[in-house]
Amino acid sequence: MGFSGKKGNMGKEQFSLKKIKQYLLVARGKPTDKDPEPKVYRMRIFAPNTVVAKSKFWGFMRKQKKIKHSNGELVALHEIIENPSKNVQVFGMVVRYQSRTGYHNMYKEYRDTHVCGAVSQMYMDMAGRHRAREETIHIVRTCIVPTNKIKRQEPKIFSAGRVKFPLLQKISRPPIKKYKAFARARRPTLFLQQMPTYSHNIKQYLIPKKKKKKKKKKK
């Protein structure tokens, strides 16, 4: 999912949606006499840049495997670039976040064309609903959810076969090029004009026309 940057009053850029990238990091502990061939660990990290990705990675390694940046070495760091797609899919993700009372597990579903866009939506949603900061949110697993296994109500609405959207703005265009004009005297009507809904017997709502009296011819 992309982002739109706009400059505010103070000149700083304000982003409507955070741009998240996907990285694959491979690391291991430094070889020693006791362990000349240490075990290699691999992890997929969502972060805006490589600096944040490495910081998150070593944080997980320190908590889970007792390997710090000082006694470990980074073997590889690759950015996973997804194939460009216009097909909307439902992404499910298992999230663990820290609140003021403790740790909570959660399952979320979002509609997007790429997994990075779904993760961006998740960060914004968690910040708005639960006041969770990005540093306290840990993504455990992500997957593509098929249509028949969608659990959440919001993506389930759009998974139906026939989805219709209202046409709120209808711009009238000339049928032929010769009727096209750069400027007109009257302002064009841009909103959609619809007939009001009547009952089946529409004749009762119509104003009857007055019948003209025929003049009698004088004999």
C-alpha positions as CSV (number, residue, x, y, z in Angstrom):
1,M,0.0,0.0,0.0
2,G,1.4,3.4,-0.9
3,F,1.3,6.6,1.0
4,S,0.5,10.2,0.2
5,G,2.8,12.8,1.6
6,K,1.5,16.4,2.2
7,K,3.2,19.3,3.8
8,G,1.4,20.8,6.8
9,N,1.7,24.3,8.3
10,M,5.1,23.6,9.8
11,G,6.6,22.2,6.6
12,K,6.7,18.6,7.9
13,E,5.3,15.8,5.8
14,Q,2.1,14.2,7.0
15,F,1.4,10.7,5.8
16,S,-2.1,9.2,5.5
17,L,-0.8,5.6,5.5
18,K,2.6,4.4,6.7
19,K,4.7,2.7,4.0
20,I,5.9,-0.7,5.3
21,K,8.4,-3.0,3.6
22,Q,9.1,-6.7,4.1
23,Y,12.6,-7.9,4.9
24,L,14.2,-11.3,5.3
25,L,17.1,-11.4,7.8
26,V,19.5,-14.2,8.4
27,A,21.9,-14.2,11.4
28,R,23.8,-16.5,13.8
29,G,26.0,-16.3,16.9
30,K,29.7,-15.7,16.4
31,P,31.7,-19.0,16.1
32,T,33.6,-20.0,19.3
33,D,35.8,-22.9,20.3
34,K,32.9,-24.7,21.9
35,D,30.5,-24.0,19.0
36,P,32.5,-23.6,15.7
37,E,29.4,-23.9,13.6
38,P,26.6,-22.0,15.3
39,K,22.9,-22.4,14.3
40,V,21.6,-20.0,11.7
41,Y,18.3,-18.2,12.3
42,R,16.0,-16.6,9.8
43,M,13.1,-14.2,10.3
44,R,10.7,-12.1,8.3
45,I,10.4,-8.5,9.5
46,F,8.0,-5.7,8.5
47,A,9.6,-2.3,8.9
48,P,9.8,1.0,7.0
49,N,13.6,0.7,6.4
50,T,16.6,-1.5,7.0
51,V,17.7,0.3,10.2
52,V,14.3,-0.5,12.0
53,A,14.3,-4.0,10.5
54,K,17.7,-4.8,12.1
55,S,16.7,-3.3,15.4
56,K,13.6,-5.4,15.6
57,F,15.4,-8.5,14.5
58,W,18.1,-8.3,17.2
59,G,15.4,-7.5,19.7
60,F,13.7,-10.8,19.0
61,M,17.0,-12.7,18.9
62,R,17.9,-11.3,22.3
63,K,14.6,-12.3,23.9
64,Q,14.2,-15.7,22.3
65,K,17.7,-17.1,21.6
66,K,19.9,-15.0,24.0
67,I,21.9,-13.7,21.1
68,K,22.8,-10.0,21.1
69,H,24.2,-7.8,18.4
70,S,27.6,-7.8,20.1
71,N,28.0,-11.6,20.2
72,G,26.1,-12.3,16.8
73,E,26.7,-11.6,13.2
74,L,24.3,-10.7,10.4
75,V,24.6,-13.2,7.5
76,A,22.1,-11.7,5.0
77,L,19.5,-9.0,4.7
78,H,17.1,-9.0,1.7
79,E,14.0,-6.9,0.9
80,I,11.1,-9.1,-0.3
81,I,9.5,-7.3,-3.3
82,E,6.1,-8.6,-4.1
83,N,4.8,-9.0,-7.7
84,P,2.6,-6.1,-8.8
85,S,-1.0,-7.2,-8.6
86,K,-4.4,-5.5,-8.9
87,N,-6.4,-8.4,-7.4
88,V,-7.7,-7.7,-3.9
89,Q,-7.1,-10.5,-1.4
90,V,-8.0,-11.0,2.3
91,F,-4.9,-11.2,4.5
92,G,-5.1,-12.7,8.0
93,M,-2.6,-12.1,10.6
94,V,-1.9,-13.2,14.2
95,V,-0.8,-10.2,16.3
96,R,0.6,-10.0,19.8
97,Y,0.7,-6.6,21.4
98,Q,1.4,-5.0,24.8
99,S,-1.1,-2.8,26.5
100,R,-1.0,-1.0,29.9
101,T,-2.4,-4.1,31.5
102,G,-0.5,-6.9,29.8
103,Y,0.1,-8.9,26.6
104,H,-2.8,-9.8,24.3
105,N,-3.2,-12.1,21.3
106,M,-5.4,-11.1,18.4
107,Y,-6.4,-12.2,15.0
108,K,-7.1,-9.6,12.3
109,E,-8.2,-9.7,8.6
110,Y,-7.7,-6.9,6.1
111,R,-8.4,-6.5,2.3
112,D,-5.5,-5.3,0.2
113,T,-3.5,-6.1,-3.0
114,H,-0.2,-6.8,-1.1
115,V,0.6,-8.0,2.4
116,C,2.6,-4.9,3.2
117,G,-0.5,-2.8,2.6
118,A,-2.5,-5.0,5.0
119,V,0.2,-4.6,7.6
120,S,0.1,-0.8,7.2
121,Q,-3.7,-1.0,7.8
122,M,-3.2,-3.2,10.8
123,Y,-0.8,-0.6,12.4
124,M,-3.3,2.2,11.8
125,D,-6.2,0.1,13.1
126,M,-4.4,-1.0,16.3
127,A,-3.3,2.6,17.0
128,G,-6.9,3.9,16.6
129,R,-8.8,1.1,18.4
130,H,-6.4,0.0,21.1
131,R,-3.9,2.9,21.3
132,A,-1.1,0.4,20.6
133,R,2.2,1.7,19.4
134,E,4.2,0.1,16.6
135,E,7.0,-0.9,18.9
136,T,4.7,-2.9,21.1
137,I,3.0,-4.8,18.2
138,H,4.5,-8.2,17.1
139,I,3.3,-10.0,14.0
140,V,3.4,-13.7,14.6
141,R,2.1,-15.0,11.3
142,T,0.5,-13.7,8.1
143,C,-1.5,-15.7,5.5
144,I,-3.9,-15.3,2.6
145,V,-7.4,-16.3,3.6
146,P,-9.7,-17.9,1.0
147,T,-13.2,-16.6,0.6
148,N,-15.0,-19.5,2.3
149,K,-12.8,-19.2,5.5
150,I,-13.2,-15.4,6.2
151,K,-14.1,-14.8,9.8
152,R,-14.3,-11.1,10.2
153,Q,-17.4,-9.2,9.2
154,E,-15.9,-6.3,7.3
155,P,-14.0,-8.3,4.7
156,K,-16.9,-10.8,4.5
157,I,-19.2,-8.1,3.2
158,F,-17.1,-7.6,0.0
159,S,-16.5,-11.3,-0.5
160,A,-20.0,-11.7,-2.0
161,G,-20.2,-12.4,-5.7
162,R,-22.3,-9.3,-6.6
163,V,-21.1,-6.1,-4.9
164,K,-22.7,-2.8,-6.0
165,F,-21.6,0.7,-5.2
166,P,-23.8,3.8,-5.5
167,L,-23.0,6.3,-8.3
168,L,-22.8,9.5,-6.2
169,Q,-21.6,11.8,-9.0
170,K,-22.6,11.7,-12.6
171,I,-20.9,14.1,-15.0
172,S,-22.9,14.8,-18.1
173,R,-20.8,14.8,-21.3
174,P,-21.7,15.8,-24.8
175,P,-22.6,12.9,-27.1
176,I,-20.8,14.4,-30.1
177,K,-17.5,16.4,-30.2
178,K,-19.1,19.4,-32.0
179,Y,-21.4,20.0,-29.0
180,K,-18.3,20.3,-26.7
181,A,-17.8,23.8,-25.3
182,F,-15.1,25.3,-23.2
183,A,-17.4,27.6,-21.2
184,R,-21.1,27.8,-20.8
185,A,-23.5,30.4,-19.4
186,R,-25.2,28.0,-17.0
187,R,-23.4,26.0,-14.3
188,P,-23.5,22.3,-15.0
189,T,-25.4,19.9,-12.8
190,L,-22.9,17.4,-11.3
191,F,-25.0,15.6,-8.8
192,L,-27.0,12.5,-9.7
193,Q,-30.7,13.3,-10.2
194,Q,-33.0,10.4,-9.5
195,M,-36.7,10.1,-9.7
196,P,-38.4,9.6,-6.3
197,T,-39.7,6.2,-5.4
198,Y,-43.4,5.9,-5.9
199,S,-45.8,3.1,-5.4
200,H,-47.0,0.8,-8.2
201,N,-49.9,3.1,-9.0
202,I,-48.0,6.1,-10.1
203,K,-51.0,7.8,-11.6
204,Q,-52.3,8.9,-8.2
205,Y,-49.3,11.1,-7.7
206,L,-49.5,12.9,-11.0
207,I,-51.3,16.2,-11.2
208,P,-54.2,15.7,-13.7
209,K,-54.2,18.0,-16.6
210,K,-57.0,20.4,-17.1
211,K,-59.2,19.6,-20.0
212,K,-59.8,22.4,-22.4
213,K,-63.4,23.1,-23.0
214,K,-64.5,22.9,-26.5
215,K,-66.3,26.0,-27.8
216,K,-69.6,25.3,-29.3
217,K,-70.1,26.6,-32.7
218,K,-72.9,29.0,-33.1
219,K,-75.5,28.0,-35.6
